[in-house]
Amino acid sequence: MVGGCEPPAAGCQLRLSTSNDQVFMGKLVVISGPSGVGKSTLCRRLAELDPCIRISVSATTRPPRRNEENGRDYYFIIRDEFERKIRNGEFVEYAEYAGNLYGTLKSEVKPGIAGSETVVMDIDVQGGEQVVRQYPDALTIFVEPPDFDELLRRLNSRGTDPPEVRRRRIEIARREMERRWEYKHRVVNDDLEEAVREIHDLIAGARPNG
């Protein structure tokens, strides 16, 4: 997840198109995809492109990586505090991933969708399933790699994760790819700017190649 996008323009509301071509006033967008597919970069570019879009910031128990900032990239909290927030019902969704807890706080989502923002959630498939149960009209987009070999290359080239973590990420990525058909739309991140335009068109209500 990333933060730091421009403040939303007053009164911004984007019309979202579902796969059934039913148009509705959409304010919540779920973007999922396997680790290494580039979701965070895509979300950052979306927020730069459109001031009506705000990217929710996830909470996690994993330690920050180099150059990550608390409140911008993630809310970094200790496990005891995360579990306390779970007990208090403070999360829209949460899941354990590669040994760490991740989740989206209600305070990151509800104020935006109660107003005029389009809130984009960069979350895993488990979290996406939880969100859709609460917000069935959410626009769901699954980001795919050009092919799985390319995804493996990206994951194995990460110098920030130890081998065991990379192995678990690869196993999870395989399972997540099997569930991509549960999403209303699928976008291949082969060319970054093209993928950003395609996702933005979906959010704005345009149909790609239509």
C-alpha positions as CSV (number, residue, x, y, z in Angstrom):
1,M,0.0,0.0,0.0
2,V,1.1,3.5,-0.6
3,G,0.0,6.9,0.7
4,G,0.7,10.5,0.0
5,C,-1.7,11.1,-2.9
6,E,-3.1,14.5,-3.5
7,P,-6.2,15.5,-1.5
8,P,-9.4,14.5,-3.4
9,A,-11.1,17.2,-5.3
10,A,-14.3,18.4,-3.7
11,G,-17.4,16.5,-4.9
12,C,-15.4,13.9,-6.9
13,Q,-17.4,10.8,-7.7
14,L,-16.4,8.3,-10.4
15,R,-18.9,6.1,-12.2
16,L,-17.7,2.5,-12.1
17,S,-18.5,-0.2,-14.6
18,T,-19.0,-3.8,-13.6
19,S,-18.4,-6.8,-15.8
20,N,-22.2,-6.9,-16.4
21,D,-22.1,-3.3,-17.7
22,Q,-24.3,-2.2,-14.9
23,V,-23.2,1.4,-14.0
24,F,-23.2,2.5,-10.4
25,M,-21.7,5.2,-8.3
26,G,-18.7,3.3,-7.1
27,K,-16.5,4.5,-4.2
28,L,-14.6,1.3,-3.3
29,V,-12.1,-0.5,-5.6
30,V,-10.3,-3.7,-4.6
31,I,-7.0,-4.4,-6.4
32,S,-5.4,-7.8,-5.8
33,G,-2.7,-9.9,-7.3
34,P,0.3,-12.0,-6.4
35,S,3.3,-10.5,-4.6
36,G,5.7,-9.1,-7.1
37,V,3.1,-8.2,-9.7
38,G,3.5,-4.5,-9.1
39,K,0.3,-3.5,-7.3
40,S,1.8,-0.9,-5.1
41,T,3.5,0.9,-8.1
42,L,0.2,0.8,-10.0
43,C,-1.7,2.2,-7.1
44,R,0.8,5.0,-6.6
45,R,0.5,6.0,-10.3
46,L,-3.3,5.9,-10.1
47,A,-3.2,8.4,-7.2
48,E,-0.8,10.6,-9.1
49,L,-3.0,10.5,-12.2
50,D,-6.4,11.2,-10.6
51,P,-6.9,13.4,-7.5
52,C,-10.3,11.7,-6.9
53,I,-8.5,8.5,-6.0
54,R,-7.2,7.8,-2.5
55,I,-5.1,4.7,-1.7
56,S,-5.9,3.2,1.7
57,V,-2.9,2.4,3.8
58,S,-2.7,-1.1,5.3
59,A,-1.5,-2.1,8.7
60,T,1.1,-4.8,9.1
61,T,3.1,-6.6,11.8
62,R,6.1,-7.0,9.5
63,P,9.1,-4.7,10.0
64,P,9.5,-1.8,7.6
65,R,11.9,-2.3,4.6
66,R,14.5,0.3,3.7
67,N,12.9,3.6,2.6
68,E,9.4,2.6,3.9
69,E,7.7,5.1,6.2
70,N,5.1,4.5,8.9
71,G,1.7,6.0,7.8
72,R,2.8,6.3,4.1
73,D,3.6,2.8,3.0
74,Y,2.0,0.9,5.9
75,Y,1.0,1.4,9.5
76,F,3.7,-0.7,11.2
77,I,2.4,-2.1,14.5
78,I,3.4,-4.8,16.8
79,R,1.5,-8.1,16.8
80,D,-0.1,-7.6,20.2
81,E,-1.6,-4.3,19.1
82,F,-2.8,-5.7,15.8
83,E,-4.5,-8.6,17.6
84,R,-6.1,-6.1,20.0
85,K,-7.5,-4.1,17.1
86,I,-8.9,-7.4,15.6
87,R,-10.7,-8.1,18.9
88,N,-12.1,-4.5,18.9
89,G,-13.5,-4.9,15.4
90,E,-11.3,-2.2,14.0
91,F,-10.5,-3.9,10.7
92,V,-12.5,-4.1,7.4
93,E,-10.4,-7.1,6.5
94,Y,-7.2,-8.8,7.7
95,A,-5.2,-11.9,7.0
96,E,-2.0,-13.6,7.8
97,Y,0.5,-13.7,4.9
98,A,4.0,-15.2,4.9
99,G,4.0,-15.2,8.7
100,N,2.9,-11.6,9.2
101,L,-0.5,-10.0,9.8
102,Y,-1.9,-7.5,7.3
103,G,-5.2,-5.6,7.4
104,T,-7.2,-2.5,6.5
105,L,-8.5,-0.4,9.3
106,K,-12.1,0.8,9.0
107,S,-10.7,4.3,9.7
108,E,-8.9,4.1,6.3
109,V,-12.1,3.2,4.3
110,K,-15.3,4.3,5.9
111,P,-14.8,8.1,6.0
112,G,-13.9,8.1,2.3
113,I,-16.7,6.0,1.0
114,A,-19.2,7.9,3.2
115,G,-18.1,11.1,1.4
116,S,-17.1,11.6,-2.2
117,E,-13.8,9.7,-2.5
118,T,-12.9,6.7,-4.5
119,V,-10.9,4.6,-2.1
120,V,-8.6,2.0,-3.7
121,M,-7.6,-1.0,-1.5
122,D,-4.4,-2.8,-2.5
123,I,-5.0,-6.1,-0.7
124,D,-4.5,-9.9,-1.1
125,V,-7.1,-12.3,-2.3
126,Q,-8.1,-13.3,1.3
127,G,-8.7,-9.7,2.2
128,G,-10.6,-9.0,-1.1
129,E,-13.0,-11.9,-0.3
130,Q,-13.8,-10.3,3.1
131,V,-14.3,-6.9,1.6
132,V,-16.7,-8.1,-1.1
133,R,-18.8,-9.8,1.6
134,Q,-19.3,-6.4,3.2
135,Y,-19.4,-4.3,0.0
136,P,-20.7,-6.5,-2.8
137,D,-20.8,-3.5,-5.2
138,A,-17.0,-2.9,-4.9
139,L,-15.2,-2.9,-8.2
140,T,-12.7,-5.8,-8.1
141,I,-9.6,-5.9,-10.3
142,F,-7.0,-8.7,-10.3
143,V,-3.5,-7.7,-11.6
144,E,-1.7,-10.6,-13.4
145,P,1.9,-10.9,-14.5
146,P,2.7,-11.4,-18.2
147,D,3.4,-15.1,-17.2
148,F,4.3,-17.0,-14.1
149,D,8.0,-17.3,-15.1
150,E,8.3,-13.5,-15.1
151,L,6.6,-13.4,-11.6
152,L,9.1,-15.9,-10.3
153,R,12.0,-13.8,-11.7
154,R,10.6,-10.7,-9.9
155,L,10.2,-12.5,-6.6
156,N,13.6,-14.2,-6.8
157,S,15.3,-10.9,-7.6
158,R,14.1,-9.3,-4.4
159,G,17.0,-8.7,-2.1
160,T,14.8,-7.8,0.8
161,D,13.3,-11.2,1.5
162,P,15.2,-14.3,2.9
163,P,14.9,-17.5,0.8
164,E,12.2,-19.0,3.1
165,V,10.0,-15.9,2.7
166,R,10.4,-16.0,-1.1
167,R,9.5,-19.6,-1.2
168,R,6.3,-19.0,0.8
169,R,5.4,-16.0,-1.4
170,I,5.8,-18.1,-4.5
171,E,3.5,-20.8,-3.1
172,I,0.9,-18.2,-2.1
173,A,1.2,-16.5,-5.6
174,R,0.3,-19.8,-7.3
175,R,-2.8,-20.2,-5.1
176,E,-3.8,-16.6,-5.7
177,M,-3.5,-16.9,-9.5
178,E,-6.0,-19.8,-9.4
179,R,-8.6,-17.4,-7.9
180,R,-8.2,-14.6,-10.4
181,W,-11.5,-15.6,-12.1
182,E,-13.4,-14.5,-9.0
183,Y,-12.6,-10.8,-9.9
184,K,-14.8,-8.7,-12.1
185,H,-11.8,-7.5,-14.2
186,R,-8.3,-8.8,-14.8
187,V,-5.4,-6.6,-16.0
188,V,-2.0,-7.9,-17.1
189,N,0.9,-5.7,-15.9
190,D,3.2,-6.1,-18.8
191,D,3.6,-2.4,-19.5
192,L,3.2,-0.3,-16.4
193,E,1.7,2.8,-18.0
194,E,-0.7,0.7,-20.2
195,A,-1.9,-1.2,-17.1
196,V,-2.4,2.1,-15.2
197,R,-4.5,3.5,-18.1
198,E,-6.5,0.3,-18.3
199,I,-7.3,0.3,-14.5
200,H,-8.1,4.0,-14.5
201,D,-10.5,3.4,-17.4
202,L,-12.2,0.8,-15.4
203,I,-12.5,3.1,-12.4
204,A,-13.7,6.0,-14.5
205,G,-16.4,3.8,-16.2
206,A,-14.8,3.3,-19.6
207,R,-14.5,-0.1,-21.1
208,P,-11.0,-0.9,-22.5
209,N,-11.0,-1.5,-26.2
210,G,-14.7,-0.6,-26.2
